[in-house]
């Protein structure tokens, strides 16, 4: 009963988050920012402020490949398009045409918020999942190294054992070329990539960026950040290449009859 109550409390966090982070809902923080006059200060929810601040950090950590202002016309990075007040949860747009979209980080951010609430209930072992793309593992099941998370296709599918870590995937196999390179405004053609990171929001953002960056840049991201791995699917045969090295991650190929 206690675990059920904690889960219900965590799920109750989703609706308020969506009401502020969605660009589609009239009156949300992002909806208001996308319609704000340049220089006008908008007071936003603390969660919105924290998510935008993290998004700007991820823009820096991914060499600009992750950019929540990629829809802006003309194209400009979010770090130039908006300014966050360093002392208060207020944001202003710096120019006309700013369009923010938190779709590449919002699901992961929501999972991290839910995990914080579960911690307040002393729930330290759980697996949280947002659709089919992002998972956050808290602790590990009793007697196991971590939570098994399967990814990839066919005989090349793999299982990553997650313990206090997150995993997220991005690709064009299901939805087609829906990810835009913010530096060029053009759709990305790479098939499928995944990212492992310490938090769900960072894994979410890194997976989006890894779909855009070349392998050398992905390797630089992984080596520059703690507990980050990239995984790239070869489009021809489905084989998965791992980039980066995280000692706490355990990965193995799945048996053919799994």
Secondary structure by P-SEA (a helix, b strand, c coil): caaaaaaaaaaaacccccccccccccccaaaaaaaccccbbbbbcaaaaaaaaaaaaaaaaacccccccccccccccccccccccccccbbbbcccbbbbbccccaaaaaaaaaaaaaaaaccccccccccccbbbbcccccccccbbbbbcccccbbbbbbccbbbbbbcccccccccccccccccccccbbbbbcccaaaaaaaaaaaacccaaaaaaaaaaccbbbbbbbccccbbbbbccccccbbbbbccccc
